[in-house]
Amino acid sequence: PTPEPTQEPTTPNPTGSPTFSPTSSPTCEPFDEIDIIFVLDESNSVGPGNYEILKTSLVDFVDRLPFGTNAVRVGLIEFSGIFDEIGFTFELPYADTNLREVAIQDTIDLFEYDEMSKNQLLQRIGNLTYSAFRCENETNPDCLPVEPEYQGFNTRRMTCISCAFQFMLQEYFPTVGNVQNASTGLPRERFVYFIGDGVPTRGNPEDPEQPLQELRDEYPFSLIYLPVLGNTGFDTSIFGSAFDPTTDFLLPVDNYTDLDGALSDIVFNCLI
């Protein structure tokens, strides 16, 4: 289906695919059975202030979703990348290693929360901590301590976008419960929201095009891509041919304060 970016449709969308409109709240039920996975850049370029704005925008968006029986499931993956400060050897790009040790911060599985525990999900998102930002001066209240295994030589400042997609392929979706059929017996419709502001600086490969394509070949989804342009001049074409304009949506914003409005324009239409 083709999204209408400026006006709200007057009839329900039988596929449940998202459309973009000025309205910010759902208007009817029941909704399609869909899975939404947020993939969030948590690298140094984001900064603690923007990270708090990002969390607030996500909480507001998730709070508006229709958590009826089986209607919506929400998951989340945060990524950054280990940066070597004193010559400790992490090959550039990263070797094939445990992605949680070098790039993946927090995760929320799709099966963890349902309509009975929506408030707990909102609290979980609101309590996420900005673990990427590390400082030489640990007395700075914006700085969190480095994990013990990395103390003395690493900070999670880099941007390993390919690591996020590789983690989803190797661990996230293979986890029992994260891939589930709808009540019709057909696969649930899946949407990945990628929000980031950093160009790729680490990864194997560093370019995220190949890992993204491999992921969606195995686990098809629509990509809703919200690059934050103002921080680093984020390249909206980083996904190359793996971005499919027939199913994907590009919604660039100038800064993190604009995210709430962009997310508010995404409406999942009702089924007939």
Residue frames as qw, qx, qy, qz and C-alpha x, y, z in Angstrom:
[[0.000, 0.885, 0.466, 0.000, 0.00, 0.00, 0.00],
 [0.392, 0.458, -0.011, 0.798, 1.07, 3.57, -0.68],
 [0.296, -0.516, -0.506, 0.624, 1.25, 5.91, 2.32],
 [0.095, 0.845, 0.310, 0.426, -0.54, 9.24, 2.20],
 [0.529, -0.009, -0.362, 0.767, 1.96, 11.63, 3.77],
 [0.003, 0.140, -0.115, 0.983, -0.29, 14.66, 4.16],
 [0.571, -0.191, -0.033, -0.798, -3.91, 13.62, 4.57],
 [0.390, -0.113, 0.844, -0.349, -5.68, 11.04, 6.68],
 [0.202, -0.107, -0.847, -0.481, -7.54, 8.31, 4.78],
 [0.540, -0.148, 0.115, -0.820, -11.30, 8.25, 5.18],
 [0.928, -0.058, -0.206, -0.304, -11.63, 4.47, 5.02],
 [0.728, -0.529, 0.434, 0.031, -9.88, 1.76, 7.03],
 [0.330, 0.635, -0.673, -0.185, -6.71, 0.27, 5.62],
 [0.963, -0.105, -0.072, -0.239, -7.18, -3.51, 5.36],
 [0.780, 0.296, -0.433, 0.343, -3.46, -4.20, 5.62],
 [0.635, -0.727, -0.158, 0.211, -2.83, -2.23, 8.80],
 [0.648, 0.208, -0.006, 0.733, 0.18, -0.53, 7.22],
 [0.239, -0.612, -0.284, 0.698, 1.09, 2.86, 8.68],
 [0.316, 0.717, 0.324, 0.529, 0.07, 6.09, 7.06],
 [0.360, -0.162, -0.243, 0.886, 1.13, 9.60, 7.94],
 [0.092, -0.744, -0.506, -0.427, -1.39, 12.27, 8.81],
 [0.023, -0.576, 0.238, -0.782, -1.82, 15.41, 10.91],
 [0.750, -0.530, -0.082, -0.388, -3.74, 13.50, 13.57],
 [0.115, 0.560, -0.744, 0.347, -1.78, 12.19, 16.53],
 [0.443, -0.146, 0.760, -0.452, -4.09, 9.59, 18.06],
 [0.007, -0.135, -0.947, -0.291, -5.80, 6.38, 16.91],
 [0.428, -0.012, -0.010, -0.904, -9.48, 6.75, 16.07],
 [0.858, -0.019, -0.102, -0.502, -10.91, 3.23, 15.96],
 [0.317, -0.338, 0.883, -0.078, -10.44, -0.46, 16.78],
 [0.837, -0.414, 0.245, 0.260, -9.61, -3.26, 16.23],
 [0.148, 0.827, -0.477, -0.259, -6.09, -2.79, 14.93],
 [0.816, 0.376, -0.439, -0.008, -3.92, -5.14, 12.98],
 [0.850, -0.485, 0.120, 0.167, -1.65, -7.51, 14.87],
 [0.528, 0.758, -0.226, 0.310, 1.75, -5.89, 14.43],
 [0.770, -0.406, -0.091, 0.483, 5.23, -5.92, 15.93],
 [0.192, 0.944, -0.104, 0.249, 7.17, -2.66, 16.35],
 [0.821, -0.264, -0.078, 0.500, 10.89, -2.80, 17.09],
 [0.024, 0.992, -0.124, -0.001, 12.78, 0.40, 17.91],
 [0.832, 0.063, -0.034, 0.550, 16.46, 0.37, 16.92],
 [0.151, -0.987, -0.056, -0.013, 18.12, 3.30, 18.67],
 [0.574, 0.499, -0.291, 0.580, 21.52, 4.92, 18.20],
 [0.602, -0.787, -0.120, 0.060, 23.03, 5.38, 21.67],
 [0.736, 0.202, -0.087, 0.640, 26.47, 6.55, 20.58],
 [0.403, -0.361, -0.226, 0.810, 28.39, 9.58, 21.81],
 [0.064, 0.206, 0.334, 0.918, 26.89, 11.94, 19.23],
 [0.324, -0.640, -0.640, -0.276, 23.44, 11.68, 20.81],
 [0.060, 0.359, -0.378, 0.851, 24.37, 13.19, 24.18],
 [0.101, -0.261, -0.855, 0.437, 22.53, 12.82, 27.50],
 [0.281, 0.339, 0.237, -0.866, 20.13, 15.71, 26.93],
 [0.517, 0.234, -0.494, -0.659, 18.95, 14.45, 23.54],
 [0.286, -0.016, -0.958, 0.021, 18.72, 10.93, 24.95],
 [0.122, 0.314, 0.694, -0.636, 16.15, 12.10, 27.51],
 [0.447, 0.378, -0.081, -0.807, 14.16, 13.82, 24.75],
 [0.418, 0.183, -0.805, -0.379, 14.29, 10.62, 22.71],
 [0.110, -0.152, -0.939, 0.287, 12.94, 8.54, 25.61],
 [0.280, 0.378, 0.426, -0.772, 10.08, 10.97, 26.22],
 [0.479, 0.343, -0.387, -0.710, 9.12, 10.83, 22.54],
 [0.352, 0.065, -0.921, -0.156, 9.11, 7.03, 22.59],
 [0.040, 0.249, 0.816, -0.520, 7.02, 6.88, 25.76],
 [0.394, 0.398, 0.143, -0.816, 4.46, 9.27, 24.24],
 [0.482, 0.282, -0.612, -0.560, 4.31, 7.25, 21.01],
 [0.273, -0.023, -0.960, 0.052, 3.99, 3.85, 22.69],
 [0.173, 0.261, 0.648, -0.695, 1.35, 5.21, 25.06],
 [0.502, 0.365, -0.061, -0.782, -0.82, 6.04, 22.03],
 [0.295, 0.183, -0.869, -0.352, -0.57, 2.55, 20.54],
 [0.768, -0.186, -0.096, -0.606, -3.62, 0.26, 20.70],
 [0.044, 0.307, -0.926, 0.214, -2.69, -2.44, 23.19],
 [0.833, -0.054, 0.061, -0.547, -5.74, -4.62, 22.66],
 [0.846, -0.175, 0.504, -0.003, -5.52, -8.41, 22.69],
 [0.749, 0.076, 0.488, 0.441, -2.62, -9.33, 20.40],
 [0.386, 0.904, 0.181, -0.031, -2.88, -5.96, 18.62],
 [0.334, 0.840, -0.338, 0.263, 0.60, -4.49, 19.14],
 [0.851, -0.390, -0.047, 0.349, 3.85, -5.79, 20.56],
 [0.151, 0.952, -0.228, 0.139, 6.80, -3.48, 21.16],
 [0.885, -0.191, -0.011, 0.424, 10.50, -4.35, 21.27],
 [0.034, 0.982, -0.184, 0.006, 13.68, -2.31, 21.47],
 [0.869, -0.005, 0.010, 0.495, 17.40, -2.54, 20.72],
 [0.056, -0.982, 0.152, 0.101, 19.98, 0.12, 21.62],
 [0.882, 0.157, 0.053, 0.442, 23.43, 0.11, 20.05],
 [0.039, -0.947, 0.261, 0.181, 26.68, 2.05, 20.07],
 [0.869, 0.375, -0.231, 0.226, 30.21, 0.63, 19.77],
 [0.726, -0.563, 0.033, 0.395, 33.37, 0.15, 21.83],
 [0.372, 0.879, -0.197, 0.223, 36.08, 2.71, 21.25],
 [0.851, -0.138, -0.188, 0.471, 39.69, 1.81, 22.06],
 [0.100, -0.992, 0.026, -0.078, 41.36, 4.65, 23.99],
 [0.354, -0.786, 0.497, 0.099, 44.79, 3.31, 24.91],
 [0.273, 0.545, -0.749, -0.258, 45.74, 0.91, 22.15],
 [0.558, -0.015, 0.800, -0.222, 43.88, -2.18, 23.31],
 [0.074, 0.175, -0.744, -0.641, 43.37, -4.12, 20.10],
 [0.583, 0.466, 0.597, -0.294, 39.86, -4.31, 18.76],
 [0.380, 0.055, 0.618, 0.687, 40.40, -4.78, 15.05],
 [0.358, 0.555, 0.097, -0.745, 38.79, -2.24, 12.78],
 [0.580, -0.404, -0.088, -0.702, 36.20, -3.25, 11.87],
 [0.627, -0.379, 0.556, -0.392, 35.10, -5.47, 14.76],
 [0.159, 0.183, -0.957, -0.160, 35.94, -9.10, 14.45],
 [0.654, -0.311, -0.538, -0.432, 33.12, -11.64, 14.70],
 [0.188, 0.110, -0.733, 0.644, 32.52, -11.48, 18.43],
 [0.139, -0.574, -0.764, 0.259, 29.84, -11.25, 21.11],
 [0.096, 0.589, 0.295, 0.747, 27.87, -8.23, 19.96],
 [0.490, -0.811, -0.303, -0.098, 26.57, -7.54, 23.46],
 [0.693, -0.446, -0.048, 0.565, 30.13, -6.98, 24.59],
 [0.414, -0.068, 0.248, 0.873, 31.00, -4.42, 21.95],
 [0.046, -0.178, -0.387, -0.903, 27.83, -2.74, 20.73],
 [0.432, -0.516, -0.598, -0.435, 24.44, -3.75, 22.15],
 [0.088, -0.304, 0.492, -0.811, 23.31, -1.88, 25.26],
 [0.452, 0.108, 0.634, -0.618, 19.68, -2.51, 26.22],
 [0.253, -0.077, -0.799, -0.540, 17.06, -4.77, 24.65],
 [0.555, 0.089, 0.485, -0.671, 13.34, -5.34, 25.15],
 [0.114, 0.064, 0.945, 0.299, 11.91, -8.55, 23.73],
 [0.366, -0.175, -0.413, -0.815, 8.61, -8.42, 21.88],
 [0.598, -0.353, -0.698, -0.176, 7.00, -10.98, 24.17],
 [0.310, -0.021, -0.613, 0.726, 7.87, -9.23, 27.45],
 [0.181, 0.259, 0.378, -0.870, 4.86, -6.89, 27.62],
 [0.008, 0.427, 0.807, 0.407, 1.22, -7.05, 26.55],
 [0.214, -0.627, -0.298, -0.687, -1.99, -5.11, 27.06],
 [0.682, -0.655, -0.326, -0.001, -1.99, -6.00, 30.77],
 [0.675, -0.472, -0.016, 0.566, 1.51, -4.65, 31.34],
 [0.418, 0.743, 0.187, 0.489, 1.59, -1.58, 29.11],
 [0.270, -0.945, 0.086, -0.163, 2.35, 0.72, 32.05],
 [0.766, -0.472, 0.325, 0.290, 5.36, -1.41, 32.97],
 [0.698, 0.363, 0.319, 0.529, 6.61, -1.12, 29.38],
 [0.125, 0.909, 0.085, 0.389, 6.28, 2.65, 29.48],
 [0.534, -0.816, 0.220, 0.011, 8.20, 2.71, 32.76],
 [0.846, -0.116, 0.332, 0.400, 10.88, 0.43, 31.32],
 [0.528, 0.613, 0.210, 0.548, 11.44, 2.78, 28.38],
 [0.139, -0.940, 0.004, -0.313, 11.44, 5.81, 30.66],
 [0.671, -0.683, 0.280, 0.075, 14.07, 4.21, 32.90],
 [0.860, 0.343, 0.026, 0.377, 16.54, 3.39, 30.11],
 [0.422, -0.792, 0.149, 0.416, 19.97, 4.82, 30.89],
 [0.525, 0.826, -0.206, -0.014, 22.36, 6.50, 28.50],
 [0.843, -0.402, 0.276, 0.229, 25.21, 4.05, 28.80],
 [0.753, 0.496, 0.109, 0.418, 27.11, 5.17, 25.70],
 [0.122, 0.890, -0.145, 0.414, 28.37, 8.47, 27.04],
 [0.825, -0.365, -0.189, 0.387, 31.57, 7.91, 29.01],
 [0.082, 0.953, -0.145, 0.252, 33.84, 10.61, 30.39],
 [0.554, 0.328, -0.541, 0.541, 37.36, 10.88, 31.66],
 [0.113, -0.262, 0.487, -0.825, 35.96, 12.74, 34.68],
 [0.349, -0.317, -0.874, -0.113, 33.66, 10.27, 36.39],
 [0.061, -0.375, -0.560, 0.737, 32.43, 12.95, 38.82],
 [0.267, 0.052, -0.314, -0.910, 30.43, 14.48, 35.97],
 [0.543, 0.154, 0.633, -0.529, 26.76, 13.57, 36.68],
 [0.711, 0.488, -0.153, -0.482, 26.21, 12.96, 32.96],
 [0.404, 0.475, -0.780, -0.060, 28.83, 10.19, 32.95],
 [0.926, -0.252, 0.070, -0.271, 28.07, 6.61, 33.89],
 [0.444, -0.570, 0.680, 0.121, 30.79, 4.17, 34.97],
 [0.520, 0.415, -0.665, -0.340, 32.26, 1.92, 32.34],
 [0.958, -0.160, -0.129, -0.198, 31.38, -1.77, 32.70],
 [0.631, -0.644, 0.419, 0.103, 34.04, -3.53, 34.82],
 [0.846, 0.091, 0.414, 0.323, 35.33, -5.64, 31.94],
 [0.520, 0.671, 0.190, 0.493, 36.13, -2.50, 29.96],
 [0.331, -0.934, -0.012, 0.136, 37.42, -0.23, 32.69],
 [0.527, -0.584, 0.366, 0.498, 40.68, 1.50, 31.84],
 [0.288, -0.221, 0.632, 0.685, 40.62, 1.20, 28.08],
 [0.066, 0.351, 0.764, 0.538, 37.20, 1.44, 26.45],
 [0.281, 0.347, 0.362, -0.818, 34.22, 3.73, 26.13],
 [0.390, 0.451, 0.789, 0.151, 31.04, 3.09, 24.16],
 [0.081, 0.627, -0.003, -0.775, 31.20, 6.13, 21.91],
 [0.032, -0.196, 0.719, 0.666, 31.27, 4.65, 18.42],
 [0.662, 0.303, 0.125, -0.674, 28.40, 3.91, 16.02],
 [0.104, -0.159, 0.950, 0.249, 28.12, 0.28, 14.95],
 [0.649, 0.200, 0.016, -0.734, 24.88, 0.24, 12.96],
 [0.639, 0.231, -0.687, -0.258, 25.73, -3.07, 11.31],
 [0.100, 0.119, -0.888, 0.433, 26.09, -4.58, 14.79],
 [0.491, 0.116, 0.412, -0.758, 22.45, -3.80, 15.53],
 [0.767, 0.288, -0.247, -0.518, 21.20, -5.61, 12.43],
 [0.490, 0.287, -0.821, 0.064, 23.57, -8.54, 12.96],
 [0.140, -0.074, 0.780, -0.606, 22.36, -8.87, 16.54],
 [0.660, 0.185, 0.180, -0.705, 18.74, -8.90, 15.36],
 [0.736, 0.332, -0.500, -0.312, 19.54, -11.64, 12.84],
 [0.464, 0.271, -0.811, 0.234, 21.69, -13.79, 15.13],
 [0.160, -0.077, -0.798, 0.576, 20.02, -13.35, 18.52],
 [0.318, 0.105, 0.292, -0.896, 16.96, -11.12, 18.71],
 [0.703, 0.136, -0.241, -0.655, 14.56, -12.71, 16.24],
 [0.585, 0.106, -0.803, -0.029, 15.78, -16.29, 16.88],
 [0.099, -0.093, 0.726, -0.674, 14.81, -15.82, 20.55],
 [0.130, -0.407, -0.894, -0.133, 11.67, -17.85, 21.17],
 [0.053, -0.729, -0.570, 0.375, 8.64, -15.56, 21.30],
 [0.065, -0.562, 0.137, 0.813, 10.07, -12.69, 19.27],
 [0.273, 0.118, -0.643, -0.706, 8.68, -14.15, 16.04],
 [0.310, 0.259, 0.812, -0.422, 5.01, -15.04, 16.33],
 [0.000, 0.344, 0.731, 0.589, 2.08, -15.63, 14.02],
 [0.359, -0.125, 0.095, -0.920, -1.09, -13.56, 14.22],
 [0.561, 0.094, 0.664, -0.484, -4.41, -15.09, 15.27],
 [0.736, 0.500, -0.104, -0.444, -5.10, -15.66, 11.56],
 [0.925, -0.045, 0.315, 0.207, -2.12, -18.02, 11.41],
 [0.596, 0.690, -0.003, 0.411, -0.21, -15.64, 9.16],
 [0.572, -0.055, -0.278, 0.770, 2.99, -13.92, 10.33],
 [0.147, -0.850, -0.320, 0.391, 2.46, -10.73, 12.29],
 [0.442, 0.807, 0.061, 0.387, 3.20, -7.59, 10.34],
 [0.702, -0.422, -0.096, 0.565, 6.59, -6.21, 11.42],
 [0.234, 0.918, 0.023, 0.318, 7.92, -2.63, 11.51],
 [0.708, -0.232, -0.162, 0.647, 11.43, -1.55, 12.46],
 [0.001, 0.992, 0.076, 0.103, 11.85, 2.07, 13.57],
 [0.739, 0.015, -0.096, 0.667, 15.47, 3.13, 13.14],
 [0.104, -0.986, -0.076, -0.109, 16.31, 6.39, 14.95],
 [0.774, -0.269, 0.052, 0.571, 19.87, 7.67, 14.84],
 [0.146, 0.982, -0.036, -0.114, 22.18, 10.59, 14.19],
 [0.387, -0.675, 0.557, 0.291, 25.62, 9.03, 13.77],
 [0.661, 0.543, -0.455, -0.247, 27.41, 7.86, 10.65],
 [0.985, -0.133, -0.085, 0.062, 28.80, 4.30, 10.83],
 [0.027, 0.846, -0.511, 0.150, 32.20, 4.29, 12.54],
 [0.241, -0.367, 0.893, -0.097, 32.65, 0.65, 13.58],
 [0.837, 0.175, 0.304, -0.420, 31.37, -2.75, 12.52],
 [0.176, -0.297, 0.870, 0.351, 32.09, -5.82, 10.47],
 [0.471, 0.371, 0.181, 0.779, 31.22, -4.70, 7.87],
 [0.106, -0.284, -0.270, 0.914, 31.21, -1.03, 8.74],
 [0.329, -0.004, -0.378, -0.865, 28.69, -0.31, 5.96],
 [0.449, 0.078, 0.716, -0.529, 25.20, -1.36, 7.24],
 [0.603, 0.300, -0.306, -0.673, 23.68, -2.04, 3.80],
 [0.496, 0.170, -0.840, -0.136, 24.60, -5.74, 3.64],
 [0.050, -0.077, -0.873, 0.479, 23.59, -6.63, 7.24],
 [0.449, 0.258, 0.279, -0.809, 20.25, -4.84, 6.80],
 [0.630, 0.270, -0.472, -0.554, 19.51, -6.74, 3.59],
 [0.369, 0.102, -0.919, 0.090, 20.45, -10.07, 5.16],
 [0.159, 0.127, 0.706, -0.679, 18.20, -9.34, 8.12],
 [0.558, 0.315, 0.162, -0.751, 15.14, -8.48, 6.08],
 [0.520, 0.246, -0.729, -0.371, 15.68, -11.42, 3.72],
 [0.285, -0.045, -0.926, 0.243, 15.30, -13.69, 6.75],
 [0.067, -0.559, -0.686, 0.461, 12.74, -11.66, 8.71],
 [0.167, 0.509, 0.422, 0.732, 10.79, -9.33, 6.37],
 [0.183, -0.683, -0.469, 0.529, 9.72, -5.96, 7.74],
 [0.248, 0.856, 0.204, 0.404, 8.97, -2.39, 6.77],
 [0.548, -0.147, -0.235, 0.789, 11.66, 0.09, 7.78],
 [0.060, -0.950, -0.251, -0.173, 10.58, 3.44, 9.19],
 [0.679, 0.063, -0.113, 0.722, 13.77, 5.47, 9.11],
 [0.161, -0.966, -0.183, -0.080, 13.96, 8.63, 11.24],
 [0.671, 0.126, -0.156, 0.713, 17.43, 10.15, 10.84],
 [0.256, -0.903, -0.181, 0.294, 18.23, 13.13, 13.06],
 [0.655, 0.603, 0.081, 0.448, 20.08, 15.40, 10.67],
 [0.053, -0.959, 0.082, -0.267, 21.16, 18.32, 12.84],
 [0.710, -0.646, 0.246, 0.129, 23.69, 16.63, 15.10],
 [0.562, -0.394, 0.583, 0.436, 26.18, 15.16, 12.63],
 [0.406, 0.515, -0.423, -0.625, 24.84, 15.67, 9.12],
 [0.615, -0.029, 0.781, -0.103, 23.57, 12.10, 9.14],
 [0.165, 0.245, -0.707, -0.642, 23.61, 10.50, 5.70],
 [0.712, 0.145, 0.319, -0.609, 20.07, 9.44, 4.81],
 [0.784, 0.418, -0.358, -0.286, 21.39, 7.05, 2.13],
 [0.194, -0.562, 0.793, -0.135, 23.51, 4.83, 4.41],
 [0.708, 0.025, 0.668, -0.228, 21.28, 1.79, 3.82],
 [0.018, 0.317, -0.727, -0.608, 21.73, 1.91, 0.05],
 [0.479, -0.011, -0.659, -0.580, 19.70, -0.63, -1.91],
 [0.237, -0.217, -0.904, 0.284, 18.57, -2.32, 1.33],
 [0.232, 0.370, 0.368, -0.821, 16.16, 0.60, 1.76],
 [0.161, 0.341, 0.840, 0.390, 13.06, -0.37, -0.23],
 [0.158, 0.057, 0.037, -0.985, 10.98, 2.70, -1.19],
 [0.496, -0.229, -0.616, -0.567, 7.98, 0.48, -1.94],
 [0.668, -0.471, -0.576, 0.014, 7.69, -0.63, 1.70],
 [0.546, -0.291, -0.343, 0.707, 9.92, 1.74, 3.69],
 [0.026, -0.943, -0.271, -0.194, 9.50, 5.31, 4.86],
 [0.532, 0.104, -0.197, 0.817, 12.09, 8.07, 5.29],
 [0.249, -0.894, -0.326, -0.178, 11.10, 10.72, 7.86],
 [0.548, 0.167, -0.289, 0.767, 14.14, 12.94, 8.54],
 [0.318, -0.906, -0.280, 0.019, 13.99, 15.42, 11.42],
 [0.295, 0.799, -0.258, 0.455, 16.31, 18.34, 12.11],
 [0.014, 0.448, -0.678, 0.583, 16.80, 17.62, 15.82],
 [0.209, -0.149, -0.942, 0.215, 15.59, 15.40, 18.63],
 [0.231, 0.294, 0.461, -0.805, 12.92, 17.85, 19.73],
 [0.517, 0.261, -0.328, -0.746, 11.19, 17.22, 16.38],
 [0.149, 0.069, -0.983, -0.085, 10.92, 13.47, 16.96],
 [0.252, 0.307, 0.750, -0.529, 7.72, 13.65, 18.97],
 [0.490, 0.521, 0.022, -0.699, 5.92, 15.39, 16.11],
 [0.376, 0.376, -0.741, -0.410, 7.27, 12.96, 13.51],
 [0.044, -0.044, -0.987, 0.150, 6.21, 9.94, 15.56],
 [0.348, 0.382, 0.530, -0.673, 2.80, 11.51, 16.18],
 [0.494, 0.465, -0.277, -0.681, 2.22, 11.60, 12.42],
 [0.258, 0.168, -0.930, -0.200, 2.52, 7.81, 12.16],
 [0.658, -0.027, 0.330, -0.676, -0.95, 6.28, 12.44],
 [0.052, -0.045, 0.984, 0.164, -1.69, 2.59, 12.20],
 [0.523, -0.029, -0.213, -0.825, -5.09, 2.40, 10.47],
 [0.636, -0.055, 0.620, -0.456, -7.85, 0.08, 11.57],
 [0.077, 0.019, 0.936, 0.344, -8.90, -3.12, 9.91],
 [0.521, -0.160, -0.357, -0.758, -12.31, -3.52, 8.34]]
